[in-house]
């Protein structure tokens, strides 16, 4: 069985809609110390990182948010 990550190189474009997964009812109810909360954060971070390094076309709003996030972390 192939891992979904085996297909990432085949993606040529993506329209990402940013959403803080911690706001999903199931994640919020699970709480900050839950595995679900930590997993949600990891998935959000992985998707953002992928959007920054992929050669695929990513909608400009996500790219600008990603760049501002990097800038905010640097100050």
ZAVEX-377958 format. One record per atom (N, C-alpha, C): residue in three letters; x, y, z. Coordinates in steps of 0.1 Angstrom, whole numbers, padded with zeros to 4 digits, always signed. Example, Ala and Ser with C-alpha at 12.3 -4.5 7.8 and 13.67 -1.06 7.14 Angstrom:
2
ALA+0132-0057+0078;ALA+0123-0045+0078;ALA+0132-0033+0078;SER+0128-0022+0071;SER+0137-0011+0071;SER+0129+0000+0079;
***
This chain:
75
UNK+0008-0012+0000;UNK+0000+0000+0000;UNK+0009+0012+0000;UNK+0006+0022-0009;UNK+0014+0034-0010;UNK+0009+0044+0001;UNK+0019+0051+0005;UNK+0016+0062+0015;UNK+0011+0074+0007;UNK+0001+0082+0012;UNK-0003+0094+0005;UNK+0008+0103+0001;UNK+0019+0104+0009;UNK+0030+0112+0006;UNK+0037+0108-0007;UNK+0035+0096-0012;UNK+0041+0092-0024;UNK+0035+0099-0036;UNK+0023+0105-0035;UNK+0017+0112-0045;UNK+0019+0127-0045;UNK+0025+0133-0035;UNK+0027+0147-0034;UNK+0034+0153-0046;UNK+0043+0146-0051;UNK+0051+0151-0062;UNK+0043+0152-0075;UNK+0031+0146-0075;UNK+0022+0146-0087;UNK+0013+0158-0087;UNK+0012+0165-0076;UNK+0002+0176-0074;UNK+0008+0188-0082;UNK+0000+0194-0091;UNK+0005+0205-0098;UNK-0001+0219-0094;UNK-0012+0218-0086;UNK-0018+0230-0081;UNK-0027+0227-0070;UNK-0029+0236-0061;UNK-0038+0234-0049;UNK-0044+0247-0045;UNK-0056+0247-0041;UNK-0063+0259-0036;UNK-0065+0255-0021;UNK-0057+0261-0012;UNK-0058+0258+0002;UNK-0066+0269+0009;UNK-0075+0265+0017;UNK-0083+0274+0026;UNK-0078+0273+0040;UNK-0071+0282+0045;UNK-0066+0282+0058;UNK-0076+0281+0069;UNK-0075+0272+0078;UNK-0084+0271+0089;UNK-0077+0265+0101;UNK-0078+0271+0113;UNK-0072+0266+0125;UNK-0079+0253+0129;UNK-0074+0242+0127;UNK-0080+0229+0130;UNK-0084+0228+0145;UNK-0077+0235+0153;UNK-0080+0235+0168;UNK-0094+0240+0171;UNK-0100+0248+0161;UNK-0113+0253+0163;UNK-0124+0243+0159;UNK-0121+0232+0153;UNK-0131+0221+0150;UNK-0136+0216+0164;UNK-0149+0214+0165;UNK-0156+0211+0177;UNK-0149+0198+0184;UNK-0146+0188+0176;UNK-0141+0176+0182;UNK-0127+0178+0188;UNK-0119+0187+0181;UNK-0105+0190+0186;UNK-0106+0199+0198;UNK-0114+0209+0197;UNK-0116+0218+0208;UNK-0120+0211+0221;UNK-0130+0202+0219;UNK-0135+0194+0231;UNK-0124+0185+0236;UNK-0116+0180+0228;UNK-0105+0171+0232;UNK-0095+0178+0242;UNK-0093+0190+0239;UNK-0084+0198+0248;UNK-0070+0199+0243;UNK-0062+0208+0248;UNK-0049+0211+0244;UNK-0039+0200+0246;UNK-0041+0192+0256;UNK-0032+0181+0260;UNK-0035+0168+0253;UNK-0045+0168+0244;UNK-0050+0155+0238;UNK-0041+0152+0226;UNK-0041+0139+0222;UNK-0034+0135+0210;UNK-0041+0141+0198;UNK-0054+0142+0198;UNK-0062+0148+0187;UNK-0057+0162+0185;UNK-0056+0170+0195;UNK-0051+0184+0194;UNK-0037+0185+0188;UNK-0028+0177+0193;UNK-0014+0177+0189;UNK-0014+0172+0174;UNK-0022+0162+0171;UNK-0022+0158+0157;UNK-0027+0168+0147;UNK-0038+0176+0152;UNK-0043+0186+0143;UNK-0033+0197+0141;UNK-0025+0201+0151;UNK-0015+0211+0149;UNK-0004+0206+0140;UNK+0000+0193+0141;UNK+0010+0187+0132;UNK+0005+0187+0118;UNK-0007+0183+0115;UNK-0013+0183+0102;UNK-0013+0197+0096;UNK-0018+0207+0104;UNK-0018+0221+0099;UNK-0004+0226+0095;UNK+0006+0223+0104;UNK+0020+0227+0102;UNK+0026+0220+0089;UNK+0023+0207+0088;UNK+0028+0199+0077;UNK+0023+0205+0063;UNK+0010+0208+0063;UNK+0004+0213+0051;UNK+0009+0227+0048;UNK+0011+0235+0058;UNK+0017+0249+0056;UNK+0032+0247+0050;UNK+0039+0238+0056;UNK+0053+0236+0052;UNK+0053+0231+0037;UNK+0045+0221+0034;UNK+0044+0216+0021;UNK+0041+0227+0011;UNK+0031+0236+0015;UNK+0027+0247+0006;UNK+0039+0257+0003;UNK+0048+0258+0012;UNK+0059+0267+0010;UNK+0070+0261+0002;UNK+0071+0247+0001;UNK+0083+0242-0006;UNK+0079+0234-0019;UNK+0066+0232-0021;UNK+0062+0225-0033;UNK+0064+0233-0046;UNK+0067+0227-0057;UNK+0067+0234-0070;UNK+0053+0236-0075;UNK+0043+0230-0069;UNK+0029+0232-0074;UNK+0025+0246-0072;UNK+0015+0251-0080;UNK+0009+0264-0079;UNK+0000+0264-0066;UNK+0002+0273-0057;UNK-0006+0274-0045;UNK-0013+0288-0046;UNK-0025+0289-0043;UNK-0032+0302-0043;UNK-0024+0312-0036;UNK-0023+0324-0041;UNK-0015+0335-0036;UNK-0018+0339-0021;UNK-0030+0338-0017;UNK-0033+0342-0003;UNK-0026+0333+0007;UNK-0025+0320+0004;UNK-0018+0311+0013;UNK-0003+0314+0013;UNK+0002+0317+0002;UNK+0017+0320+0001;UNK+0020+0333+0009;UNK+0011+0343+0008;UNK+0014+0355+0015;UNK+0013+0353+0030;UNK+0003+0345+0034;UNK+0001+0342+0048;UNK+0013+0335+0054;UNK+0018+0325+0046;UNK+0030+0317+0050;UNK+0042+0326+0052;UNK+0044+0336+0042;UNK+0055+0344+0043;UNK+0054+0354+0055;UNK+0042+0359+0058;UNK+0040+0368+0069;UNK+0042+0360+0082;UNK+0038+0347+0082;UNK+0040+0339+0094;UNK+0055+0337+0097;UNK+0063+0335+0087;UNK+0078+0334+0089;UNK+0083+0347+0094;UNK+0079+0358+0088;UNK+0083+0371+0092;UNK+0080+0374+0107;UNK+0067+0370+0111;UNK+0063+0372+0125;UNK+0072+0364+0134;UNK+0075+0352+0131;UNK+0084+0344+0139;UNK+0098+0349+0140;UNK+0102+0357+0131;UNK+0116+0362+0131;UNK+0118+0374+0139;UNK+0107+0381+0143;UNK+0108+0393+0151;UNK+0106+0390+0166;
***
